[in-house]
């Protein structure tokens, strides 16, 4: 019994070390891919930066392609965790939506390397059926559908297609993220979030403008 417990403890320690090493590799790889691009990133340079043999990298990732895609997946996973943890204690629907906008923008402001990797993935791996970003977006869609249906049922959001809401908000944030990255726009996350939320929550038409507007 004691031997079994000891073996189990050793296994847990080994798994923790392996997970830590894998995270270390992915963090370093993300920086290199973002700086040099997929084609010009040499795994030997990565091994040297980590002070490990090249064989160590291939024990965790069988190819540079697998390593790159794992780095993109790590970035998206961290984005989702960042948002989920940031809204966990918020119950008010409008404030939850507002906080999602802030958290999304703040994450990419702090981690522009993920935007770079998303661009490279689309350019280098056109054989993939769906880029990693949209895999994550689709994976979370049903959960968000249920959430927004509840907001509509509570009267917090007007009656409309939930998919329409998700597509418009999702595309708005996606486009804003890339515009920020390409333009180097210098604006605080809070100021940009407030601009987006003002337009999303209140629209651009005055009461008179809404009265003259024909129904959609």
Secondary structure by P-SEA (a helix, b strand, c coil): caaaaaaaaaaaaaaaaaaaaaaaaaaaaaaaaaacccccccaaaaaaaacccaaaaaaacccaaaaaaaaaaaaaaaaaaaaaaaacccccaaaaaaaaaaaaaaaaaacaaaaaaaaaaaaccccccccaaaaaaaaaaaaaaaaaaaaaaacccccccaaaaaaaaaaaaaaaaaaaaaacccccaaaaaaaaaaaaacccccaaaaaacccc
